[in-house]
């Protein structure tokens, strides 16, 4: 992505990282871009910076709209997870939202009927998923909504990509995926990723936590790279297989992985079976493809279960000592520990944690006493005990 940036460009990038408001960040990015040499090795960085500047301009306009009381694109998250429906014009997103949720949507057979995000709630067992119908994407960024829709997608917990079997679903899927990837949003789980958490105050040095494989570099290489960008205090978390180039990419902006499902809409129409088969061949194997019909509901019966598995989440039910089990579960990522449960309830519980009792799939026996590192499973009941 980026190699051998001059000292002036690296110094200006420090100002981007230190900027606090969208306005400050936009000005700093403009100065940074002016210092980046334009050649083949920096093409991706320049493209990313320009897209990021466009997003910041949209964010600034969004804040102005909110202050004026105008229509906002921001949708506050509700339920167990937020999933944004993305697709091209006339793919049937609004019809799907109306079929799956209680949302009142405007449905028409002409493009751009949806001009602002419309949320609705999909019930699955004892939880709900928030589905958000976004304005359509247009290949090449047309339609005036692209950067705002991509901002919604980046903020979401997952994506529902909607394509139409009435037209060319393979072309539609590739067009949507291209728009997402050009904004650093990917639906295929990367082989590895790097997260850099800068520490405020400038103390503590560079600490590398590697739970994966560093293919072409050492911890000392990481320190030298970050110090070249005047980052002297940070925790670098490495997952899976990564290269030093991946570390440098993370300095600028992490690639955002979003679990996704593809709904091939209008499967009720004749002659769509072969199109669905061709679509399955081009969609990554780990991404579910559901031939379905918003008109009849066919194929949508198990969507809740598919989303639950795709999002890799677990439901944890808490109870107080000698108390009743909570009606509503906490929603945590698979692999969460008892300490994660304590933090989700209240920071005070985490600070004063002593032990917990567990009932459910992860317990060896009902009421098993466990420590903070015990990994919980879906359906567990957790009773946290604090220090006296």
Short mmCIF file of the C-alpha atoms (twelve columns), coordinates in Angstrom:
data_MODEL
# 
_entry.id   MODEL 
# 
loop_
_atom_site.group_PDB 
_atom_site.id 
_atom_site.type_symbol 
_atom_site.label_atom_id 
_atom_site.label_alt_id 
_atom_site.label_comp_id 
_atom_site.label_asym_id 
_atom_site.label_seq_id 
_atom_site.Cartn_x 
_atom_site.Cartn_y 
_atom_site.Cartn_z 
_atom_site.pdbx_PDB_model_num 
ATOM 1   C CA . UNK A 1   0.000   0.000   0.000   1 
ATOM 2   C CA . UNK A 2   2.444   2.666   1.213   1 
ATOM 3   C CA . UNK A 3   6.211   2.546   1.297   1 
ATOM 4   C CA . UNK A 4   8.966   5.104   1.791   1 
ATOM 5   C CA . UNK A 5   6.787   8.145   2.407   1 
ATOM 6   C CA . UNK A 6   8.930   11.256  2.862   1 
ATOM 7   C CA . UNK A 7   9.409   12.671  6.340   1 
ATOM 8   C CA . UNK A 8   7.176   15.651  5.538   1 
ATOM 9   C CA . UNK A 9   4.227   13.377  4.652   1 
ATOM 10  C CA . UNK A 10  4.720   11.266  7.777   1 
ATOM 11  C CA . UNK A 11  4.813   14.403  9.922   1 
ATOM 12  C CA . UNK A 12  1.581   15.636  8.378   1 
ATOM 13  C CA . UNK A 13  -0.033  12.241  9.001   1 
ATOM 14  C CA . UNK A 14  0.639   12.751  12.710  1 
ATOM 15  C CA . UNK A 15  -1.602  15.837  12.522  1 
ATOM 16  C CA . UNK A 16  -4.356  13.717  10.927  1 
ATOM 17  C CA . UNK A 17  -4.177  11.239  13.809  1 
ATOM 18  C CA . UNK A 18  -4.243  14.048  16.370  1 
ATOM 19  C CA . UNK A 19  -7.223  15.858  14.802  1 
ATOM 20  C CA . UNK A 20  -10.346 15.655  16.958  1 
ATOM 21  C CA . UNK A 21  -13.188 17.079  14.866  1 
ATOM 22  C CA . UNK A 22  -14.212 16.187  11.282  1 
ATOM 23  C CA . UNK A 23  -13.290 19.722  10.206  1 
ATOM 24  C CA . UNK A 24  -9.801  19.436  11.726  1 
ATOM 25  C CA . UNK A 25  -9.319  15.972  10.231  1 
ATOM 26  C CA . UNK A 26  -10.383 17.175  6.772   1 
ATOM 27  C CA . UNK A 27  -7.909  20.059  6.822   1 
ATOM 28  C CA . UNK A 28  -5.140  17.772  8.065   1 
ATOM 29  C CA . UNK A 29  -5.895  15.194  5.343   1 
ATOM 30  C CA . UNK A 30  -5.737  17.890  2.672   1 
ATOM 31  C CA . UNK A 31  -2.286  18.925  3.919   1 
ATOM 32  C CA . UNK A 32  -1.164  15.295  4.137   1 
ATOM 33  C CA . UNK A 33  -2.306  14.552  0.582   1 
ATOM 34  C CA . UNK A 34  -0.412  17.565  -0.726  1 
ATOM 35  C CA . UNK A 35  2.795   16.095  0.754   1 
ATOM 36  C CA . UNK A 36  2.335   12.559  -0.621  1 
ATOM 37  C CA . UNK A 37  4.381   11.950  -3.789  1 
ATOM 38  C CA . UNK A 38  2.190   10.801  -6.670  1 
ATOM 39  C CA . UNK A 39  3.497   7.541   -8.145  1 
ATOM 40  C CA . UNK A 40  2.360   3.942   -8.582  1 
ATOM 41  C CA . UNK A 41  3.377   2.966   -5.052  1 
ATOM 42  C CA . UNK A 42  1.035   5.570   -3.501  1 
ATOM 43  C CA . UNK A 43  -1.984  5.177   -5.817  1 
ATOM 44  C CA . UNK A 44  -4.060  3.233   -3.277  1 
ATOM 45  C CA . UNK A 45  -3.191  5.651   -0.478  1 
ATOM 46  C CA . UNK A 46  -4.161  8.670   -2.581  1 
ATOM 47  C CA . UNK A 47  -7.468  7.041   -3.555  1 
ATOM 48  C CA . UNK A 48  -8.170  6.153   0.074   1 
ATOM 49  C CA . UNK A 49  -7.371  9.703   1.255   1 
ATOM 50  C CA . UNK A 50  -9.694  11.242  -1.332  1 
ATOM 51  C CA . UNK A 51  -12.534 8.854   -0.390  1 
ATOM 52  C CA . UNK A 52  -11.946 9.597   3.288   1 
ATOM 53  C CA . UNK A 53  -12.091 13.338  2.585   1 
ATOM 54  C CA . UNK A 54  -15.400 12.881  0.747   1 
ATOM 55  C CA . UNK A 55  -16.757 10.941  3.748   1 
ATOM 56  C CA . UNK A 56  -15.622 13.682  6.128   1 
ATOM 57  C CA . UNK A 57  -17.372 16.322  4.010   1 
ATOM 58  C CA . UNK A 58  -20.551 14.221  4.193   1 
ATOM 59  C CA . UNK A 59  -20.093 13.856  7.959   1 
ATOM 60  C CA . UNK A 60  -19.761 17.636  8.330   1 
ATOM 61  C CA . UNK A 61  -22.915 18.177  6.248   1 
ATOM 62  C CA . UNK A 62  -24.707 15.511  8.299   1 
ATOM 63  C CA . UNK A 63  -23.890 17.363  11.518  1 
ATOM 64  C CA . UNK A 64  -25.224 20.582  9.994   1 
ATOM 65  C CA . UNK A 65  -28.459 18.820  8.958   1 
ATOM 66  C CA . UNK A 66  -28.954 17.495  12.491  1 
ATOM 67  C CA . UNK A 67  -28.446 20.955  13.983  1 
ATOM 68  C CA . UNK A 68  -30.992 22.386  11.550  1 
ATOM 69  C CA . UNK A 69  -33.434 19.579  12.334  1 
ATOM 70  C CA . UNK A 70  -33.237 18.170  8.805   1 
ATOM 71  C CA . UNK A 71  -33.344 14.543  7.640   1 
ATOM 72  C CA . UNK A 72  -30.432 12.588  9.112   1 
ATOM 73  C CA . UNK A 73  -28.700 9.498   7.700   1 
ATOM 74  C CA . UNK A 74  -27.584 8.347   11.131  1 
ATOM 75  C CA . UNK A 75  -29.517 5.386   12.562  1 
ATOM 76  C CA . UNK A 76  -28.991 4.641   16.246  1 
ATOM 77  C CA . UNK A 77  -28.379 0.957   16.859  1 
ATOM 78  C CA . UNK A 78  -31.085 -1.094  18.543  1 
ATOM 79  C CA . UNK A 79  -31.576 -4.788  19.256  1 
ATOM 80  C CA . UNK A 80  -28.962 -7.525  19.122  1 
ATOM 81  C CA . UNK A 81  -27.258 -6.191  15.985  1 
ATOM 82  C CA . UNK A 82  -27.718 -3.721  13.152  1 
ATOM 83  C CA . UNK A 83  -27.671 -4.993  9.568   1 
ATOM 84  C CA . UNK A 84  -27.833 -2.644  6.589   1 
ATOM 85  C CA . UNK A 85  -29.533 -3.719  3.362   1 
ATOM 86  C CA . UNK A 86  -27.375 -2.661  0.409   1 
ATOM 87  C CA . UNK A 87  -28.082 -3.136  -3.261  1 
ATOM 88  C CA . UNK A 88  -28.602 -1.490  -6.620  1 
ATOM 89  C CA . UNK A 89  -31.803 0.321   -7.667  1 
ATOM 90  C CA . UNK A 90  -34.904 -1.897  -7.948  1 
ATOM 91  C CA . UNK A 91  -33.283 -4.910  -6.258  1 
ATOM 92  C CA . UNK A 92  -36.253 -5.071  -3.870  1 
ATOM 93  C CA . UNK A 93  -34.675 -3.949  -0.601  1 
ATOM 94  C CA . UNK A 94  -37.720 -1.981  0.543   1 
ATOM 95  C CA . UNK A 95  -40.046 -4.889  -0.227  1 
ATOM 96  C CA . UNK A 96  -37.811 -7.209  1.785   1 
ATOM 97  C CA . UNK A 97  -37.784 -4.851  4.752   1 
ATOM 98  C CA . UNK A 98  -41.576 -4.615  4.650   1 
ATOM 99  C CA . UNK A 99  -41.875 -8.415  4.474   1 
ATOM 100 C CA . UNK A 100 -39.437 -9.075  7.321   1 
ATOM 101 C CA . UNK A 101 -40.222 -6.281  9.782   1 
ATOM 102 C CA . UNK A 102 -42.828 -3.850  11.025  1 
ATOM 103 C CA . UNK A 103 -41.297 -0.977  9.044   1 
ATOM 104 C CA . UNK A 104 -43.463 1.185   6.834   1 
ATOM 105 C CA . UNK A 105 -41.586 1.648   3.582   1 
ATOM 106 C CA . UNK A 106 -42.331 3.366   0.303   1 
ATOM 107 C CA . UNK A 107 -42.267 0.765   -2.476  1 
ATOM 108 C CA . UNK A 108 -42.330 1.592   -6.184  1 
ATOM 109 C CA . UNK A 109 -40.996 0.161   -9.440  1 
ATOM 110 C CA . UNK A 110 -38.812 3.185   -10.197 1 
ATOM 111 C CA . UNK A 111 -35.288 3.791   -8.824  1 
ATOM 112 C CA . UNK A 112 -34.358 5.842   -5.732  1 
ATOM 113 C CA . UNK A 113 -37.717 5.474   -4.001  1 
ATOM 114 C CA . UNK A 114 -35.733 5.087   -0.763  1 
ATOM 115 C CA . UNK A 115 -34.008 8.408   -0.120  1 
ATOM 116 C CA . UNK A 116 -33.151 7.996   3.556   1 
ATOM 117 C CA . UNK A 117 -32.470 5.010   5.840   1 
ATOM 118 C CA . UNK A 118 -35.567 3.168   7.073   1 
ATOM 119 C CA . UNK A 119 -35.124 0.845   10.108  1 
ATOM 120 C CA . UNK A 120 -37.278 -2.120  11.143  1 
ATOM 121 C CA . UNK A 121 -36.967 -4.953  13.669  1 
ATOM 122 C CA . UNK A 122 -36.736 -8.657  12.759  1 
ATOM 123 C CA . UNK A 123 -37.647 -10.961 15.662  1 
ATOM 124 C CA . UNK A 124 -35.637 -14.154 16.172  1 
ATOM 125 C CA . UNK A 125 -36.522 -16.229 19.237  1 
ATOM 126 C CA . UNK A 126 -36.063 -13.869 22.223  1 
ATOM 127 C CA . UNK A 127 -33.972 -11.195 20.440  1 
ATOM 128 C CA . UNK A 128 -34.415 -8.732  17.592  1 
ATOM 129 C CA . UNK A 129 -32.165 -7.684  14.735  1 
ATOM 130 C CA . UNK A 130 -32.380 -4.138  13.426  1 
ATOM 131 C CA . UNK A 131 -32.565 -4.120  9.627   1 
ATOM 132 C CA . UNK A 132 -31.929 -0.799  7.882   1 
ATOM 133 C CA . UNK A 133 -33.013 -0.209  4.289   1 
ATOM 134 C CA . UNK A 134 -30.474 2.189   2.767   1 
ATOM 135 C CA . UNK A 135 -30.801 4.207   -0.451  1 
ATOM 136 C CA . UNK A 136 -29.471 2.254   -3.428  1 
ATOM 137 C CA . UNK A 137 -25.874 2.213   -4.558  1 
ATOM 138 C CA . UNK A 138 -25.061 3.023   -8.161  1 
ATOM 139 C CA . UNK A 139 -21.854 1.703   -9.768  1 
ATOM 140 C CA . UNK A 140 -19.363 4.527   -10.021 1 
ATOM 141 C CA . UNK A 141 -20.863 6.440   -7.092  1 
ATOM 142 C CA . UNK A 142 -23.846 7.966   -8.886  1 
ATOM 143 C CA . UNK A 143 -27.156 8.767   -7.289  1 
ATOM 144 C CA . UNK A 144 -25.722 11.178  -4.702  1 
ATOM 145 C CA . UNK A 145 -26.000 8.730   -1.797  1 
ATOM 146 C CA . UNK A 146 -22.920 6.511   -2.187  1 
ATOM 147 C CA . UNK A 147 -20.643 7.889   0.536   1 
ATOM 148 C CA . UNK A 148 -23.484 8.122   3.073   1 
ATOM 149 C CA . UNK A 149 -24.675 4.581   2.328   1 
ATOM 150 C CA . UNK A 150 -21.113 3.292   2.660   1 
ATOM 151 C CA . UNK A 151 -20.855 5.140   5.975   1 
ATOM 152 C CA . UNK A 152 -23.953 3.282   7.166   1 
ATOM 153 C CA . UNK A 153 -22.413 0.002   6.030   1 
ATOM 154 C CA . UNK A 154 -19.152 0.709   7.857   1 
ATOM 155 C CA . UNK A 155 -21.000 1.478   11.091  1 
ATOM 156 C CA . UNK A 156 -23.232 -1.632  10.903  1 
ATOM 157 C CA . UNK A 157 -22.611 -5.005  12.543  1 
ATOM 158 C CA . UNK A 158 -23.301 -6.836  9.287   1 
ATOM 159 C CA . UNK A 159 -24.667 -6.478  5.768   1 
ATOM 160 C CA . UNK A 160 -27.527 -7.938  3.754   1 
ATOM 161 C CA . UNK A 161 -26.617 -7.613  0.082   1 
ATOM 162 C CA . UNK A 162 -29.770 -7.699  -2.056  1 
ATOM 163 C CA . UNK A 163 -29.622 -8.599  -5.750  1 
ATOM 164 C CA . UNK A 164 -32.422 -9.214  -8.231  1 
ATOM 165 C CA . UNK A 165 -32.833 -12.534 -10.030 1 
ATOM 166 C CA . UNK A 166 -34.975 -10.692 -12.546 1 
ATOM 167 C CA . UNK A 167 -31.886 -9.030  -14.028 1 
ATOM 168 C CA . UNK A 168 -28.209 -10.098 -13.765 1 
ATOM 169 C CA . UNK A 169 -27.551 -11.028 -10.113 1 
ATOM 170 C CA . UNK A 170 -23.875 -11.836 -10.719 1 
ATOM 171 C CA . UNK A 171 -23.208 -8.372  -12.175 1 
ATOM 172 C CA . UNK A 172 -25.205 -6.706  -9.378  1 
ATOM 173 C CA . UNK A 173 -23.294 -8.574  -6.665  1 
ATOM 174 C CA . UNK A 174 -19.902 -7.737  -8.194  1 
ATOM 175 C CA . UNK A 175 -20.919 -4.079  -8.527  1 
ATOM 176 C CA . UNK A 176 -21.938 -3.865  -4.865  1 
ATOM 177 C CA . UNK A 177 -18.821 -5.700  -3.694  1 
ATOM 178 C CA . UNK A 178 -16.626 -3.353  -5.739  1 
ATOM 179 C CA . UNK A 179 -18.257 -0.280  -4.161  1 
ATOM 180 C CA . UNK A 180 -17.719 -1.747  -0.700  1 
ATOM 181 C CA . UNK A 181 -14.100 -2.753  -1.282  1 
ATOM 182 C CA . UNK A 182 -13.200 0.668   -2.689  1 
ATOM 183 C CA . UNK A 183 -14.208 2.008   0.736   1 
ATOM 184 C CA . UNK A 184 -12.164 -0.652  2.583   1 
ATOM 185 C CA . UNK A 185 -15.236 -2.722  3.501   1 
ATOM 186 C CA . UNK A 186 -14.802 -6.443  2.838   1 
ATOM 187 C CA . UNK A 187 -17.221 -9.354  3.219   1 
ATOM 188 C CA . UNK A 188 -14.605 -12.095 3.038   1 
ATOM 189 C CA . UNK A 189 -12.923 -12.671 6.366   1 
ATOM 190 C CA . UNK A 190 -9.278  -11.613 5.911   1 
ATOM 191 C CA . UNK A 191 -6.519  -14.133 6.548   1 
ATOM 192 C CA . UNK A 192 -5.192  -11.724 9.148   1 
ATOM 193 C CA . UNK A 193 -5.628  -8.230  10.488  1 
ATOM 194 C CA . UNK A 194 -3.782  -5.665  12.540  1 
ATOM 195 C CA . UNK A 195 -5.314  -3.295  15.082  1 
ATOM 196 C CA . UNK A 196 -3.259  -0.380  16.411  1 
ATOM 197 C CA . UNK A 197 -4.522  1.193   19.621  1 
ATOM 198 C CA . UNK A 198 -2.646  4.409   20.338  1 
ATOM 199 C CA . UNK A 199 -2.124  5.140   24.033  1 
ATOM 200 C CA . UNK A 200 -2.755  8.672   25.208  1 
ATOM 201 C CA . UNK A 201 -0.044  10.422  27.185  1 
ATOM 202 C CA . UNK A 202 2.869   9.073   25.151  1 
ATOM 203 C CA . UNK A 203 4.045   6.593   27.773  1 
ATOM 204 C CA . UNK A 204 4.331   2.809   27.675  1 
ATOM 205 C CA . UNK A 205 6.214   2.312   24.418  1 
ATOM 206 C CA . UNK A 206 5.168   -0.052  21.624  1 
ATOM 207 C CA . UNK A 207 3.653   -3.333  22.822  1 
ATOM 208 C CA . UNK A 208 2.922   -6.086  20.283  1 
ATOM 209 C CA . UNK A 209 0.333   -8.752  21.075  1 
ATOM 210 C CA . UNK A 210 0.559   -11.435 18.383  1 
ATOM 211 C CA . UNK A 211 -1.963  -14.274 18.302  1 
ATOM 212 C CA . UNK A 212 -1.099  -15.060 14.683  1 
ATOM 213 C CA . UNK A 213 1.886   -15.421 12.368  1 
ATOM 214 C CA . UNK A 214 4.164   -12.520 11.371  1 
ATOM 215 C CA . UNK A 215 5.186   -13.578 7.858   1 
ATOM 216 C CA . UNK A 216 7.978   -11.189 6.875   1 
ATOM 217 C CA . UNK A 217 8.753   -9.060  9.903   1 
ATOM 218 C CA . UNK A 218 9.688   -8.978  13.574  1 
ATOM 219 C CA . UNK A 219 8.456   -7.075  16.616  1 
ATOM 220 C CA . UNK A 220 11.472  -4.775  16.212  1 
ATOM 221 C CA . UNK A 221 10.349  -4.003  12.632  1 
ATOM 222 C CA . UNK A 222 6.944   -2.968  14.003  1 
ATOM 223 C CA . UNK A 223 8.550   -0.604  16.505  1 
ATOM 224 C CA . UNK A 224 10.751  1.001   13.829  1 
ATOM 225 C CA . UNK A 225 7.804   1.409   11.451  1 
ATOM 226 C CA . UNK A 226 5.558   3.055   14.043  1 
ATOM 227 C CA . UNK A 227 8.316   5.304   15.332  1 
ATOM 228 C CA . UNK A 228 8.824   6.449   11.730  1 
ATOM 229 C CA . UNK A 229 5.257   7.770   11.938  1 
ATOM 230 C CA . UNK A 230 5.995   9.302   15.368  1 
ATOM 231 C CA . UNK A 231 3.881   6.717   17.156  1 
ATOM 232 C CA . UNK A 232 5.789   5.969   20.340  1 
ATOM 233 C CA . UNK A 233 3.069   4.549   22.572  1 
ATOM 234 C CA . UNK A 234 0.621   1.953   21.272  1 
ATOM 235 C CA . UNK A 235 -0.653  -1.595  21.567  1 
ATOM 236 C CA . UNK A 236 -0.428  -3.485  18.258  1 
ATOM 237 C CA . UNK A 237 -2.751  -6.497  18.088  1 
ATOM 238 C CA . UNK A 238 -1.974  -9.028  15.351  1 
ATOM 239 C CA . UNK A 239 -4.476  -11.693 14.318  1 
ATOM 240 C CA . UNK A 240 -3.934  -14.454 11.755  1 
ATOM 241 C CA . UNK A 241 -1.245  -14.233 9.071   1 
ATOM 242 C CA . UNK A 242 0.008   -10.711 8.362   1 
ATOM 243 C CA . UNK A 243 2.843   -8.873  6.639   1 
ATOM 244 C CA . UNK A 244 4.582   -5.643  7.532   1 
ATOM 245 C CA . UNK A 245 2.510   -4.034  4.767   1 
ATOM 246 C CA . UNK A 246 -0.616  -4.992  6.731   1 
ATOM 247 C CA . UNK A 247 0.818   -3.197  9.769   1 
ATOM 248 C CA . UNK A 248 1.459   -0.074  7.708   1 
ATOM 249 C CA . UNK A 249 -2.086  -0.195  6.262   1 
ATOM 250 C CA . UNK A 250 -3.434  -0.284  9.820   1 
ATOM 251 C CA . UNK A 251 -1.635  2.998   10.574  1 
ATOM 252 C CA . UNK A 252 -3.856  4.712   8.018   1 
ATOM 253 C CA . UNK A 253 -7.140  2.862   8.297   1 
ATOM 254 C CA . UNK A 254 -8.084  -0.675  9.178   1 
ATOM 255 C CA . UNK A 255 -9.946  -2.648  6.543   1 
ATOM 256 C CA . UNK A 256 -13.434 -3.142  7.937   1 
ATOM 257 C CA . UNK A 257 -14.684 -6.739  7.721   1 
ATOM 258 C CA . UNK A 258 -18.468 -7.088  7.732   1 
ATOM 259 C CA . UNK A 259 -20.146 -10.487 7.910   1 
ATOM 260 C CA . UNK A 260 -22.711 -10.624 5.134   1 
ATOM 261 C CA . UNK A 261 -25.518 -12.626 3.593   1 
ATOM 262 C CA . UNK A 262 -26.686 -12.311 -0.016  1 
ATOM 263 C CA . UNK A 263 -30.423 -12.408 -0.675  1 
ATOM 264 C CA . UNK A 264 -31.244 -13.187 -4.312  1 
ATOM 265 C CA . UNK A 265 -34.660 -11.574 -4.512  1 
ATOM 266 C CA . UNK A 266 -37.546 -12.324 -6.923  1 
ATOM 267 C CA . UNK A 267 -36.967 -16.092 -6.860  1 
ATOM 268 C CA . UNK A 268 -40.716 -16.486 -7.438  1 
ATOM 269 C CA . UNK A 269 -40.240 -15.487 -11.077 1 
ATOM 270 C CA . UNK A 270 -39.848 -18.270 -13.670 1 
ATOM 271 C CA . UNK A 271 -36.396 -19.088 -15.011 1 
ATOM 272 C CA . UNK A 272 -34.415 -17.799 -12.036 1 
ATOM 273 C CA . UNK A 273 -32.959 -21.091 -10.751 1 
ATOM 274 C CA . UNK A 274 -29.961 -21.116 -13.113 1 
ATOM 275 C CA . UNK A 275 -29.183 -17.487 -12.245 1 
ATOM 276 C CA . UNK A 276 -29.119 -18.373 -8.545  1 
ATOM 277 C CA . UNK A 277 -26.717 -21.236 -9.254  1 
ATOM 278 C CA . UNK A 278 -24.357 -18.915 -11.150 1 
ATOM 279 C CA . UNK A 279 -24.547 -16.377 -8.324  1 
ATOM 280 C CA . UNK A 280 -23.521 -18.994 -5.760  1 
ATOM 281 C CA . UNK A 281 -20.357 -19.670 -7.801  1 
ATOM 282 C CA . UNK A 282 -19.076 -16.087 -7.534  1 
ATOM 283 C CA . UNK A 283 -20.029 -15.293 -3.927  1 
ATOM 284 C CA . UNK A 284 -17.338 -16.259 -1.369  1 
ATOM 285 C CA . UNK A 285 -18.042 -19.721 0.047   1 
ATOM 286 C CA . UNK A 286 -18.386 -18.446 3.628   1 
ATOM 287 C CA . UNK A 287 -21.123 -15.958 2.633   1 
ATOM 288 C CA . UNK A 288 -24.655 -17.478 2.639   1 
ATOM 289 C CA . UNK A 289 -26.752 -17.020 -0.514  1 
ATOM 290 C CA . UNK A 290 -30.540 -17.170 -0.090  1 
ATOM 291 C CA . UNK A 291 -32.797 -17.339 -3.163  1 
ATOM 292 C CA . UNK A 292 -35.950 -15.676 -1.841  1 
ATOM 293 C CA . UNK A 293 -39.058 -13.713 -2.682  1 
ATOM 294 C CA . UNK A 294 -40.087 -10.536 -0.898  1 
ATOM 295 C CA . UNK A 295 -43.469 -10.913 -2.588  1 
ATOM 296 C CA . UNK A 296 -44.306 -14.381 -1.186  1 
ATOM 297 C CA . UNK A 297 -41.873 -14.725 1.729   1 
ATOM 298 C CA . UNK A 298 -40.374 -17.848 0.202   1 
ATOM 299 C CA . UNK A 299 -36.806 -18.558 1.375   1 
ATOM 300 C CA . UNK A 300 -36.920 -16.072 4.257   1 
ATOM 301 C CA . UNK A 301 -38.206 -18.437 6.947   1 
ATOM 302 C CA . UNK A 302 -34.755 -19.141 8.447   1 
ATOM 303 C CA . UNK A 303 -33.164 -15.724 7.951   1 
ATOM 304 C CA . UNK A 304 -33.066 -14.997 11.697  1 
ATOM 305 C CA . UNK A 305 -31.149 -18.213 12.415  1 
ATOM 306 C CA . UNK A 306 -28.754 -17.513 9.522   1 
ATOM 307 C CA . UNK A 307 -28.043 -13.984 10.787  1 
ATOM 308 C CA . UNK A 308 -27.489 -15.257 14.335  1 
ATOM 309 C CA . UNK A 309 -24.890 -17.787 13.150  1 
ATOM 310 C CA . UNK A 310 -23.290 -15.352 10.695  1 
ATOM 311 C CA . UNK A 311 -22.772 -12.649 13.322  1 
ATOM 312 C CA . UNK A 312 -21.004 -15.114 15.637  1 
ATOM 313 C CA . UNK A 313 -22.832 -13.882 18.732  1 
ATOM 314 C CA . UNK A 314 -24.039 -15.517 21.936  1 
ATOM 315 C CA . UNK A 315 -26.890 -14.766 24.329  1 
ATOM 316 C CA . UNK A 316 -25.946 -14.632 27.997  1 
ATOM 317 C CA . UNK A 317 -28.581 -14.396 30.742  1 
ATOM 318 C CA . UNK A 318 -27.584 -12.843 34.052  1 
ATOM 319 C CA . UNK A 319 -28.957 -13.377 37.520  1 
ATOM 320 C CA . UNK A 320 -28.248 -11.855 40.893  1 
ATOM 321 C CA . UNK A 321 -27.347 -14.169 43.781  1 
ATOM 322 C CA . UNK A 322 -30.608 -15.685 45.049  1 
ATOM 323 C CA . UNK A 323 -32.442 -13.718 42.344  1 
ATOM 324 C CA . UNK A 324 -34.362 -14.447 39.160  1 
ATOM 325 C CA . UNK A 325 -32.856 -14.916 35.722  1 
ATOM 326 C CA . UNK A 326 -33.084 -11.785 33.551  1 
ATOM 327 C CA . UNK A 327 -35.714 -11.919 30.807  1 
ATOM 328 C CA . UNK A 328 -33.515 -10.214 28.216  1 
ATOM 329 C CA . UNK A 329 -30.066 -11.572 27.375  1 
ATOM 330 C CA . UNK A 330 -26.799 -9.751  26.927  1 
ATOM 331 C CA . UNK A 331 -25.456 -10.072 23.382  1 
ATOM 332 C CA . UNK A 332 -21.723 -10.793 23.211  1 
ATOM 333 C CA . UNK A 333 -19.277 -12.071 20.630  1 
ATOM 334 C CA . UNK A 334 -18.522 -15.796 20.558  1 
ATOM 335 C CA . UNK A 335 -15.415 -16.392 22.642  1 
ATOM 336 C CA . UNK A 336 -16.440 -13.851 25.299  1 
ATOM 337 C CA . UNK A 337 -15.423 -14.540 28.886  1 
ATOM 338 C CA . UNK A 338 -17.095 -14.101 32.249  1 
ATOM 339 C CA . UNK A 339 -15.130 -10.860 32.639  1 
ATOM 340 C CA . UNK A 340 -16.684 -9.606  29.384  1 
ATOM 341 C CA . UNK A 341 -20.088 -10.364 30.915  1 
ATOM 342 C CA . UNK A 342 -19.178 -8.396  34.041  1 
ATOM 343 C CA . UNK A 343 -18.014 -5.405  31.966  1 
ATOM 344 C CA . UNK A 344 -21.216 -5.507  29.905  1 
ATOM 345 C CA . UNK A 345 -23.347 -5.316  33.066  1 
ATOM 346 C CA . UNK A 346 -21.365 -2.603  34.898  1 
ATOM 347 C CA . UNK A 347 -17.740 -1.532  35.211  1 
ATOM 348 C CA . UNK A 348 -18.042 -1.803  39.004  1 
ATOM 349 C CA . UNK A 349 -18.766 -5.538  38.719  1 
ATOM 350 C CA . UNK A 350 -15.610 -5.988  36.673  1 
ATOM 351 C CA . UNK A 351 -13.451 -4.024  39.136  1 
ATOM 352 C CA . UNK A 352 -14.723 -5.947  42.163  1 
ATOM 353 C CA . UNK A 353 -15.054 -9.362  40.481  1 
ATOM 354 C CA . UNK A 354 -14.379 -12.383 42.719  1 
ATOM 355 C CA . UNK A 355 -15.918 -15.384 40.935  1 
ATOM 356 C CA . UNK A 356 -19.021 -16.436 39.016  1 
ATOM 357 C CA . UNK A 357 -21.449 -19.334 38.957  1 
ATOM 358 C CA . UNK A 358 -22.543 -20.772 35.615  1 
ATOM 359 C CA . UNK A 359 -25.581 -22.737 34.496  1 
ATOM 360 C CA . UNK A 360 -25.864 -23.821 30.876  1 
ATOM 361 C CA . UNK A 361 -23.848 -25.228 27.967  1 
ATOM 362 C CA . UNK A 362 -20.409 -24.086 29.197  1 
ATOM 363 C CA . UNK A 363 -20.855 -25.423 32.739  1 
ATOM 364 C CA . UNK A 364 -19.536 -28.860 33.719  1 
ATOM 365 C CA . UNK A 365 -22.394 -29.059 36.215  1 
ATOM 366 C CA . UNK A 366 -25.198 -26.649 37.243  1 
ATOM 367 C CA . UNK A 367 -23.875 -23.750 39.280  1 
ATOM 368 C CA . UNK A 368 -20.214 -24.429 38.509  1 
ATOM 369 C CA . UNK A 369 -17.905 -21.877 40.130  1 
ATOM 370 C CA . UNK A 370 -15.589 -20.290 37.539  1 
ATOM 371 C CA . UNK A 371 -13.047 -17.499 37.203  1 
ATOM 372 C CA . UNK A 372 -12.898 -14.400 35.019  1 
ATOM 373 C CA . UNK A 373 -11.314 -16.189 32.031  1 
ATOM 374 C CA . UNK A 374 -14.051 -18.823 31.691  1 
ATOM 375 C CA . UNK A 375 -15.442 -18.726 28.107  1 
ATOM 376 C CA . UNK A 376 -19.228 -18.490 28.015  1 
ATOM 377 C CA . UNK A 377 -21.539 -20.127 25.476  1 
ATOM 378 C CA . UNK A 378 -24.911 -19.280 23.991  1 
ATOM 379 C CA . UNK A 379 -27.673 -19.778 26.549  1 
ATOM 380 C CA . UNK A 380 -25.453 -19.611 29.642  1 
ATOM 381 C CA . UNK A 381 -26.812 -18.148 32.871  1 
ATOM 382 C CA . UNK A 382 -24.148 -16.184 34.753  1 
ATOM 383 C CA . UNK A 383 -24.268 -15.153 38.408  1 
ATOM 384 C CA . UNK A 384 -21.419 -12.792 39.329  1 
ATOM 385 C CA . UNK A 385 -20.078 -12.529 42.867  1 
ATOM 386 C CA . UNK A 386 -17.976 -9.563  43.979  1 
ATOM 387 C CA . UNK A 387 -15.389 -9.060  46.676  1 
ATOM 388 C CA . UNK A 388 -16.804 -8.337  50.106  1 
# 
